[in-house]
Amino acid sequence: MPPLVNSKARLAVELSKLEVFEDPDAGTEQYPMDSETGAEVLWNAYFHDDIEGMTIADLGCGTGILGIGALILGARKVFFVDSDQNVLETAKRNLSKFTEMGQKEFVHADVADFRHNVDVVIQNPPFGTKKKHADRDFLIKAFSIADIIYTFHKSTSKDFIEKIARDNGFEASHHWNYDFPIKASQLFHKRKIHRIKVGCWRLERVQKKL
């Protein structure tokens, strides 16, 4: 499918219209991604030929911003994978706002149980703040199903991300930094918007799977 938008700014506008979490679960770190960050990463992926015509998995998709953005940019098919049925319903409503897009499949499952091979994984996993190594579980799954991965993590995880990538036959070809805005959504949040340093890594397989 050809892209439905012709600029990063227009993509950000479309993504800004999507519903976010109604009742975010702090335990699984359900925080909405802002449309500007999502649009920039997806636009970068598009210009690296990692979106148009590709089969993509949005692991831990939440309300679907990354997967929907990939379909807007011409992905052939996107798997929306999440263990929370409620947020998958939100993702379905968000996707229903668009027509003439590629194929989509919603998978209600833990990412560890997802079995399809894809061209690209695009994911914004839990950062491991609440559940230690939660982000590692997402990376291990992504390494097993795709040759190209776009993955968000805290900037302080840089050494860990690049080491686990090497250990699994991948290398970081690109890295982008963001001040990730997290709006107050829990009683323990003290500020209306809290910004954290986040990186998005493009990881590419350099050793073929055995």
C-alpha positions as CSV (number, residue, x, y, z in Angstrom):
1,M,0.0,0.0,0.0
2,P,1.3,3.5,-0.8
3,P,1.7,5.9,2.2
4,L,-1.4,7.9,3.2
5,V,0.6,10.9,4.2
6,N,3.5,12.8,2.6
7,S,5.2,14.4,5.5
8,K,6.3,13.7,9.1
9,A,4.3,16.6,10.3
10,R,1.1,15.2,8.7
11,L,1.8,11.8,10.2
12,A,2.2,13.4,13.7
13,V,-1.2,15.1,13.2
14,E,-2.9,11.8,12.3
15,L,-1.3,10.0,15.3
16,S,-2.3,12.8,17.7
17,K,-6.0,12.0,17.0
18,L,-5.7,8.5,18.5
19,E,-7.2,7.5,21.8
20,V,-4.7,6.8,24.6
21,F,-4.9,4.6,27.7
22,E,-8.2,5.1,29.7
23,D,-6.9,3.5,32.8
24,P,-3.1,2.9,32.5
25,D,-1.6,0.1,34.5
26,A,1.5,1.4,36.3
27,G,2.7,-2.1,36.9
28,T,3.2,-2.8,33.2
29,E,4.3,0.8,32.5
30,Q,1.4,1.8,30.3
31,Y,2.4,5.3,29.3
32,P,1.2,6.8,26.0
33,M,3.8,7.7,23.4
34,D,3.5,11.3,22.2
35,S,2.7,11.7,18.5
36,E,5.7,13.8,17.6
37,T,8.2,11.1,18.9
38,G,6.2,8.3,17.3
39,A,6.1,10.1,14.0
40,E,9.8,10.9,13.9
41,V,10.8,7.3,14.5
42,L,8.4,6.0,12.0
43,W,9.4,8.6,9.4
44,N,13.1,7.5,10.0
45,A,12.1,3.9,9.5
46,Y,10.2,4.7,6.4
47,F,13.2,6.4,4.8
48,H,15.4,3.4,5.7
49,D,13.0,1.3,3.6
50,D,11.8,-0.5,6.8
51,I,8.1,0.2,6.5
52,E,6.5,0.3,3.1
53,G,5.6,-3.2,1.9
54,M,6.9,-4.8,5.1
55,T,5.3,-7.2,7.6
56,I,5.7,-5.6,11.0
57,A,5.1,-6.6,14.6
58,D,4.2,-3.9,17.1
59,L,5.1,-5.8,20.3
60,G,3.3,-4.5,23.4
61,C,1.3,-2.3,21.1
62,G,-0.8,-0.6,23.7
63,T,-3.3,1.6,22.0
64,G,-1.6,1.0,18.6
65,I,0.2,4.3,17.8
66,L,3.4,2.7,16.3
67,G,1.6,-0.1,14.4
68,I,-1.1,2.3,13.0
69,G,1.6,4.8,12.0
70,A,3.4,1.9,10.1
71,L,0.1,1.1,8.3
72,I,-0.3,4.8,7.4
73,L,3.2,4.7,5.9
74,G,2.4,1.7,3.7
75,A,3.2,-1.4,5.7
76,R,1.8,-4.6,4.1
77,K,0.7,-6.1,7.4
78,V,1.0,-5.2,11.1
79,F,0.6,-7.6,14.0
80,F,-0.7,-5.7,17.1
81,V,0.4,-7.8,20.1
82,D,-0.5,-7.1,23.7
83,S,-1.4,-9.0,26.8
84,D,-4.1,-6.5,27.8
85,Q,-7.4,-7.1,26.0
86,N,-8.8,-3.6,26.9
87,V,-6.0,-1.7,25.2
88,L,-6.3,-4.0,22.2
89,E,-9.9,-2.8,21.9
90,T,-8.7,0.8,22.0
91,A,-6.2,0.0,19.3
92,K,-9.0,-1.5,17.2
93,R,-11.1,1.7,17.6
94,N,-8.1,3.8,16.7
95,L,-7.5,1.8,13.6
96,S,-11.1,2.0,12.6
97,K,-10.6,5.7,11.9
98,F,-8.6,4.8,8.8
99,T,-9.4,3.1,5.5
100,E,-7.5,1.8,2.6
101,M,-4.7,0.4,4.7
102,G,-2.7,-2.8,4.7
103,Q,-3.6,-6.0,6.6
104,K,-3.8,-6.0,10.4
105,E,-4.0,-8.8,13.0
106,F,-4.7,-8.3,16.7
107,V,-3.0,-10.8,18.9
108,H,-4.0,-11.0,22.6
109,A,-1.0,-12.7,24.1
110,D,2.2,-12.2,26.1
111,V,4.9,-11.3,23.7
112,A,6.8,-14.5,24.6
113,D,4.0,-16.5,23.1
114,F,4.0,-14.6,19.7
115,R,5.3,-17.0,17.0
116,H,5.2,-15.2,13.7
117,N,8.3,-14.2,11.8
118,V,8.2,-10.7,10.5
119,D,10.4,-8.3,8.5
120,V,10.5,-5.6,11.2
121,V,9.7,-5.2,14.9
122,I,8.7,-1.7,16.2
123,Q,8.3,-1.7,19.9
124,N,8.1,0.6,23.0
125,P,8.5,-2.0,25.7
126,P,8.3,-1.5,29.5
127,F,11.5,0.1,30.6
128,G,12.0,-2.4,33.5
129,T,11.3,0.2,36.1
130,K,8.5,-1.8,37.8
131,K,9.4,-5.3,36.6
132,K,13.1,-6.0,36.3
133,H,14.3,-7.2,32.9
134,A,10.8,-6.6,31.3
135,D,12.6,-4.8,28.4
136,R,15.0,-7.7,28.0
137,D,12.1,-10.1,27.4
138,F,10.8,-8.0,24.5
139,L,14.3,-7.8,23.0
140,I,14.8,-11.5,23.1
141,K,11.5,-12.1,21.4
142,A,12.3,-9.4,18.7
143,F,15.7,-11.0,18.0
144,S,14.0,-14.3,17.3
145,I,11.4,-13.1,14.8
146,A,12.9,-10.2,12.8
147,D,16.1,-9.0,11.2
148,I,15.3,-5.3,11.8
149,I,14.2,-3.9,15.2
150,Y,13.2,-0.4,16.3
151,T,13.1,-0.4,20.1
152,F,12.7,2.3,22.8
153,H,14.5,2.2,26.1
154,K,15.8,4.5,28.8
155,S,19.0,6.3,27.6
156,T,20.8,4.9,30.6
157,S,20.3,1.4,29.2
158,K,22.6,2.1,26.2
159,D,25.4,-0.2,27.2
160,F,22.9,-3.0,28.0
161,I,21.0,-2.6,24.7
162,E,24.1,-2.7,22.6
163,K,25.7,-5.6,24.4
164,I,22.6,-7.8,24.3
165,A,22.3,-6.9,20.6
166,R,25.8,-8.1,19.9
167,D,25.3,-11.3,21.9
168,N,22.3,-12.1,19.7
169,G,23.9,-11.3,16.4
170,F,22.7,-7.8,16.0
171,E,24.3,-4.3,15.8
172,A,23.0,-0.9,16.4
173,S,23.0,0.9,13.1
174,H,21.3,4.1,14.4
175,H,20.3,5.6,17.7
176,W,18.1,8.6,18.3
177,N,17.6,10.5,21.6
178,Y,14.3,12.0,22.9
179,D,13.0,13.8,26.0
180,F,10.0,11.5,26.4
181,P,7.0,13.3,27.9
182,I,5.0,11.3,30.4
183,K,1.7,13.0,31.5
184,A,0.5,12.5,35.0
185,S,-1.8,9.5,35.0
186,Q,-1.2,8.0,38.5
187,L,-1.8,9.3,42.0
188,F,1.9,9.1,42.8
189,H,2.8,11.5,39.9
190,K,3.7,14.9,41.3
191,R,4.1,16.8,38.0
192,K,1.7,17.3,35.1
193,I,4.4,16.2,32.7
194,H,7.6,14.4,33.6
195,R,10.3,14.1,30.9
196,I,12.7,11.2,30.8
197,K,15.7,10.6,28.6
198,V,14.8,7.9,26.1
199,G,16.6,6.4,23.1
200,C,15.3,4.6,20.1
201,W,17.7,2.0,18.6
202,R,17.6,0.6,15.1
203,L,19.1,-2.9,15.5
204,E,20.0,-4.9,12.4
205,R,20.9,-8.6,12.2
206,V,24.5,-9.1,11.2
207,Q,24.7,-12.9,11.8
208,K,22.2,-15.2,10.1
209,K,20.0,-17.3,12.4
210,L,21.2,-20.9,12.6
